[in-house]
Amino acid sequence: MNILALSLDQLTHLLEANHGKGRFHARALYREIFKNANPDLFSAPEFAASPNLARDLRKNICLEPGRITKVFQDKDLTKFITRLSDGLDIESVIVPMNRYNTLCVSSQVGCRMGCAFCETGGMGLKRNLTVCEITGQLYNARHILKKQIKNIVFMGMGEPFDNFESVMAAVQIMNEQKGFDIALRHMTISTAGVVPGIRKLAAMNLPGIRLAVSINAPDNPTRSKLMPVNNAWPLEKLKQTLAAFPLPRKGTFLLEYILIKGMNDSDAHADQLANFIHPLPVRLNLIPCNPVPGLAHESPSDEEMNRFSQKLVEKNIFVIRRWSKGRSVSAGCGQLGQQ
């Protein structure tokens, strides 16, 4: 059993059921692995008086986060490739912020959403990631690459809500105070607009976890052309679902809008987008389209980005302009899967 797939409660139950031990030893294992990255899982003092327990656990518990095969740097940004046990690769990105790092986590190998501007979507879906393959990305970022990670965003390869159970199990493990200790308010799950997944997350009522939604067009014909998911759950259904989502007091949604020259960047599009957003509490990430081989979409100029942004600001929309990071190592939005 890969311990990166076990919550503290699950590990405690395993020790109780199979070894007559409990939370005392479970917490020791969690500390040594998740906080201290001790390669000898059972050298903690808590196991000194239980050599038979340590011997038995060595046979049943392992630590396998996946092997980092390549690391790419673009200034302070880091992208790393993880080789999985079946030979498939996933990509993760460590994005430097002002005072901390954000880890962009993958949830699938490939993706079935088929968004027209996305390299990962062009791969198709290979398979879902297991819980330990998701949490292993955080383990590798912290303990192999030695990066201080404070934020987690599920914005890497894949649609998180297509792998809902494994993603939420990974969230629980990442959140565990005795382990990785990432607060829920520092985790964001991004979706292309999979309405059933949004509803399931709403039903869990997790305090503080953030929801991000890729919009990318303010009208159904354009959005369906860019994002086939819109055919199943068009903008009206999406807005209705967001309006029913239990945000905390003063909470906001994060909407992501990739600006594509000549496709979704007109003044009329800005007006339509503002109409879609109101009265939802939203922070809008405005992102220039990143180049993807084989796709003809063009990035807007800085002037065009500023014009579109200003139009939204005049409509009382909170806009965050995201200038692309990581393009030189194919680590920008929509570029994962090129290496």
Secondary structure by P-SEA (a helix, b strand, c coil): cccccccaaaaaaaaaacccccaaaaaaaaaaccccccccccccccccccaaaaaaaaacbbbbcccccbbbbcccbbbbbbbccccbbbbbbbbbcccbbbbbccccccccccccccccccccccccccaaaaaaaaaaacccccccccbbbcccccccccccaaaaaaaaaaacccccccccccbbbbbccaaaaaaaaaaacccbbbbbbbcccccaaaaaaaccccccccaaaaaaaaaaccccccbbbbbbbbbbccccccaaaaaaaaaaacccccbbbbbcccccccccbbbbcaaaaaaaaaaaaaaccbbbbbccccccccccccccccc
